[in-house]
Amino acid sequence: MSTGNDPSSAIVVGAGIGGLTAAVALRRIGWSVTVLERAPIIAEVGAGLTLWPNAVSALDALGLADAVRDRAVRTVSRGNVRTSKGRWLRRSHPDDVRVLAIHRAALHDVLRRALPESTLHTDAEVVSVAEDGKVVCRCSGEEHDLAADLVVAADGVNSAIRRSLWSGDPVFQGRSVWRGVTPSGSVWPVEESLSLGRGEQVGLLPLPDERVYWFVMANADRPNQLSTDERADALRHVEGWHDPIPELVRATPPDQVLHNDVVDIDPVPSFVRDRVVLLGDAAHAMPPDLGQGACQAIEDAVVLAAALAADPDTTAALASYDDQRRARVQPMATAARESVRRTANTNPLTHLAVTLAARLVPPKAWRKATARWSDWTAPPVPQQENKRS
Ligand SMILES: Cc1cc2nc3c(=O)[nH]c(=O)nc-3n(C[C@H](O)[C@H](O)[C@H](O)COP(=O)(O)OP(=O)(O)OC[C@H]3O[C@@H](n4cnc5c(N)ncnc54)[C@H](O)[C@@H]3O)c2cc1C
């Protein structure tokens, strides 16, 4: 484990999609990287994920897009829209933006394989971080003092680093979401679709190997309403919905149905504090309505590495990262929050407006709206020799 003050050393806190991508990107520009993950193993639970063209461009800048494509299905997101009873409001159009649908575990695996094992430390919980890059880690039960030129706080929406050096607790958005991946072949083929009820949404996405990723989003009056049978709770919301939604939920093993509160954070005034940077959900957790949270974590990682490679003055490079990323991602997080207000609204007139929009908006305008956030090209991330891996 690197503990010195090497001029190009980074400690990445958290081995989620954001942390692993940051580790890959920083190693690519020749930095020495240590990833600290508090969990005993590095693995991504979770269900499916859509990767929009912006994230694919960022993965391309790291040389990983082909490996990701190999494990994904190319499809549309929100191209096919239905009512809860199955009436089509909109059918996918050739102009619709194409996304990659992938199992989170597969994306995580591609990122992990791009890193040497020696970079990754599990059972390593960061208990404090100072602005100058000093870190205290409880690694396998023992406390260690570490230091690096840069600490990347990729410790998720509940980031203890954000809360200690900045401020900002997660904000519950009055929504709950259940997710699952139905094993292969039980109901196949399944088309990508988004089905709209009053205040409720169900999404279906085909994954490789004839699996289907589904999610059910509904209003909730308070957070943390955990249940001993999450699948039954999800099913309750989709009773009477069109085929194959109830069947897909029923065919998912109950212990593999995930339930999360929808939370985000208020915008933070800066992503950088001296030698510590926020990245991914720690910096800008947003509701999942735009399907961009992980895509933005991947973008963050690439922009951070590109900025550090372009400017030998680390302070200036971090300022550039801060400017670029806040300008792009904070309006997006606000838009995701506004989207929740619309889709959670149970007023019949609002629901009518949402369904009418799906029916009447012409393909070009639909594309423009969905491409609003995905139209982004990654900066190059120059491959440099890693001096100290
Ligand atoms: C229902 C739902 C659907 C979504 N769909 C999409 C989608 O289709 N497309 C998309 O782009 N995004 C989507 N997202 C958003 C996406 O899941 C997140 O934005 C993304 O996973 C965030 O990654 P991260 O690495 O920043 O954080 P996390 O995945 O939360 O990783 C944080 C890591 O840090 C570790 N950690 C925490 N504290 C410490 C500590 N003190 N010391 C060491 N390690 C620590 C944790 O164990 C964890 O491994 C969705 C989210 C939800 C809830």
Ligand as a Chemical Component Dictionary entry (heavy atoms), coordinates in Angstrom:
data_LIG
# 
_chem_comp.id                   LIG 
_chem_comp.type                 NON-POLYMER 
_chem_comp.pdbx_formal_charge   0 
_chem_comp.three_letter_code    LIG 
# 
loop_
_chem_comp_atom.comp_id 
_chem_comp_atom.atom_id 
_chem_comp_atom.alt_atom_id 
_chem_comp_atom.type_symbol 
_chem_comp_atom.charge 
_chem_comp_atom.model_Cartn_x 
_chem_comp_atom.model_Cartn_y 
_chem_comp_atom.model_Cartn_z 
_chem_comp_atom.pdbx_ordinal 
LIG C1  C1  C 0 -32.817 2.499 -8.982  1  
LIG C2  C2  C 0 -31.591 3.095 -9.566  2  
LIG C3  C3  C 0 -31.366 2.991 -10.925 3  
LIG C4  C4  C 0 -30.248 3.596 -11.501 4  
LIG N1  N1  N 0 -30.057 3.468 -12.838 5  
LIG C5  C5  C 0 -28.993 4.065 -13.404 6  
LIG C6  C6  C 0 -28.767 3.940 -14.813 7  
LIG O1  O1  O 0 -29.513 3.292 -15.534 8  
LIG N2  N2  N 0 -27.678 4.560 -15.349 9  
LIG C7  C7  C 0 -26.816 5.276 -14.573 10 
LIG O2  O2  O 0 -25.851 5.824 -15.111 11 
LIG N3  N3  N 0 -27.000 5.389 -13.239 12 
LIG C8  C8  C 0 -28.054 4.798 -12.629 13 
LIG N4  N4  N 0 -28.225 4.890 -11.291 14 
LIG C9  C9  C 0 -27.253 5.649 -10.475 15 
LIG C10 C10 C 0 -26.014 4.804 -10.149 16 
LIG O3  O3  O 0 -26.406 3.590 -9.561  17 
LIG C11 C11 C 0 -25.084 5.558 -9.197  18 
LIG O4  O4  O 0 -24.959 6.884 -9.627  19 
LIG C12 C12 C 0 -23.696 4.926 -9.180  20 
LIG O5  O5  O 0 -23.767 3.561 -8.862  21 
LIG C13 C13 C 0 -22.803 5.657 -8.175  22 
LIG O6  O6  O 0 -21.535 5.049 -8.143  23 
LIG P1  P1  P 0 -20.453 5.540 -7.087  24 
LIG O7  O7  O 0 -19.225 4.726 -7.375  25 
LIG O8  O8  O 0 -20.343 7.009 -7.084  26 
LIG O9  O9  O 0 -21.039 5.162 -5.652  27 
LIG P2  P2  P 0 -21.372 3.732 -5.011  28 
LIG O10 O10 O 0 -21.769 2.749 -6.038  29 
LIG O11 O11 O 0 -22.318 3.995 -3.901  30 
LIG O12 O12 O 0 -19.978 3.237 -4.402  31 
LIG C14 C14 C 0 -19.451 3.741 -3.208  32 
LIG C15 C15 C 0 -18.463 2.717 -2.654  33 
LIG O13 O13 O 0 -17.766 3.308 -1.553  34 
LIG C16 C16 C 0 -17.663 2.360 -0.500  35 
LIG N5  N5  N 0 -17.490 3.125 0.732   36 
LIG C17 C17 C 0 -18.380 3.932 1.335   37 
LIG N6  N6  N 0 -17.845 4.505 2.439   38 
LIG C18 C18 C 0 -16.565 4.036 2.529   39 
LIG C19 C19 C 0 -15.489 4.269 3.445   40 
LIG N7  N7  N 0 -15.632 5.088 4.495   41 
LIG N8  N8  N 0 -14.307 3.650 3.260   42 
LIG C20 C20 C 0 -14.151 2.810 2.180   43 
LIG N9  N9  N 0 -15.142 2.556 1.285   44 
LIG C21 C21 C 0 -16.326 3.166 1.445   45 
LIG C22 C22 C 0 -18.983 1.590 -0.596  46 
LIG O14 O14 O 0 -18.896 0.335 0.060   47 
LIG C23 C23 C 0 -19.146 1.463 -2.103  48 
LIG O15 O15 O 0 -18.488 0.325 -2.615  49 
LIG C24 C24 C 0 -29.332 4.298 -10.686 50 
LIG C25 C25 C 0 -29.544 4.377 -9.305  51 
LIG C26 C26 C 0 -30.665 3.790 -8.743  52 
LIG C27 C27 C 0 -30.879 3.890 -7.240  53 
# 
loop_
_chem_comp_bond.comp_id 
_chem_comp_bond.atom_id_1 
_chem_comp_bond.atom_id_2 
_chem_comp_bond.value_order 
_chem_comp_bond.pdbx_ordinal 
LIG C1  C2  SING 1  
LIG C2  C3  SING 2  
LIG C2  C26 DOUB 3  
LIG C3  C4  DOUB 4  
LIG C4  N1  SING 5  
LIG C4  C24 SING 6  
LIG N1  C5  DOUB 7  
LIG C5  C6  SING 8  
LIG C5  C8  SING 9  
LIG C6  O1  DOUB 10 
LIG C6  N2  SING 11 
LIG N2  C7  SING 12 
LIG C7  O2  DOUB 13 
LIG C7  N3  SING 14 
LIG N3  C8  DOUB 15 
LIG C8  N4  SING 16 
LIG N4  C9  SING 17 
LIG N4  C24 SING 18 
LIG C9  C10 SING 19 
LIG C10 O3  SING 20 
LIG C10 C11 SING 21 
LIG C11 O4  SING 22 
LIG C11 C12 SING 23 
LIG C12 O5  SING 24 
LIG C12 C13 SING 25 
LIG C13 O6  SING 26 
LIG O6  P1  SING 27 
LIG P1  O7  DOUB 28 
LIG P1  O8  SING 29 
LIG P1  O9  SING 30 
LIG O9  P2  SING 31 
LIG P2  O10 DOUB 32 
LIG P2  O11 SING 33 
LIG P2  O12 SING 34 
LIG O12 C14 SING 35 
LIG C14 C15 SING 36 
LIG C15 O13 SING 37 
LIG C15 C23 SING 38 
LIG O13 C16 SING 39 
LIG C16 N5  SING 40 
LIG C16 C22 SING 41 
LIG N5  C17 SING 42 
LIG N5  C21 SING 43 
LIG C17 N6  DOUB 44 
LIG N6  C18 SING 45 
LIG C18 C19 SING 46 
LIG C18 C21 DOUB 47 
LIG C19 N7  SING 48 
LIG C19 N8  DOUB 49 
LIG N8  C20 SING 50 
LIG C20 N9  DOUB 51 
LIG N9  C21 SING 52 
LIG C22 O14 SING 53 
LIG C22 C23 SING 54 
LIG C23 O15 SING 55 
LIG C24 C25 DOUB 56 
LIG C25 C26 SING 57 
LIG C26 C27 SING 58 
# 
